[in-house]
C-alpha cells in the first residue's frame, strides 16, 4: 500500500491536513473532543460577520505536521488539501 500512496493522494477528492496536533492521535478540532479555537471576528453593524484568517504558509511551516516524514507525500501529491488548524 505504501508504494501506492502517490496514486491514492493524487486520486483523492481532498486531503484533510490537521496542523494543530502534536501526534497522529490528536483528532480533528470541531470533530473530536478537541474544541476549535475561536477566530477573530468583526460585526459590521449590518448583520454580517467577517472572519480574519492568518496566512496559511507560516502555519504549515511551523506545524508538527510539517516535520513528519509520512506527511511529505500528502503535501507533494495531494491536490486540493483542506488545512485544519
N, C-alpha and C positions, 0 to 999 in steps of 0.2 A: 504494500500500500504506500509506503513512504516514497517509492520510486514513481508513483503516480500523482504525487501532491501537486506538481505543476499543472497537470491536466485537471485535477479537481478544483484548484483555485481559479484557473482560467475559465472553467465552465460554470463557476458559481454565479448566481444572480447577484449576490452581495456577500461580502465577508464582514462579520462583526468583529471589531477590534476594541477590546476593553483596556483602556490605558490606566485606569485607577488602581488595579490590583497589584499586590506585591508578590503574588504567586498564582499558579494556574487554577487554584480552587477558590479564588476571590469572588466569583459570581459577577453578575451584571447589575450596576446601580439602577434602581427602579424596577427591576425584575426579580431580584433576590431579596434577602432581608437587609441588604445594604441600601440605605437611603440615598437618593440622588441629591447632590449639592444644589442649593438654591442659586439660581442665576440672577445677576443684577437685572433690574427692570426699571422702566420709566413709564409713568402714566401720562399720556399726552393731554388728558382732560377731555378727550372726545371718545372715550371708551375703547382705546387701543393701548395695548402694552407692547413695547419694543424691547427685545432682548438683546443684550450685548454679549457676544461670544468672543473669547480670546482667539488669537491666531492659532491654528492647529499645529503648524510645523514645530514651534518650540515645545508644545505639549508632548508631541510624539517623540522628539529628540531627547527629552528629559525623563521619559517614562521608563518603567521597568520593562514594559513590553518591548521596547526598542533594544534591550540588552539580551534578550533571549534568542538562542540560536534557531529554534524552530519557527520563530515568527519572521525570520528573514524571507522564507518562502511566501508567507502571507503578504508581506509588503511588496515583494518582487513580482508575484504573479496575479494578485487579486486586482480586479477592477470591476466594479467600484468597491470601495471599502466604506463602511459606516463606522465612524470612530466614536466610541462612547467614553465619556470622561467621568 
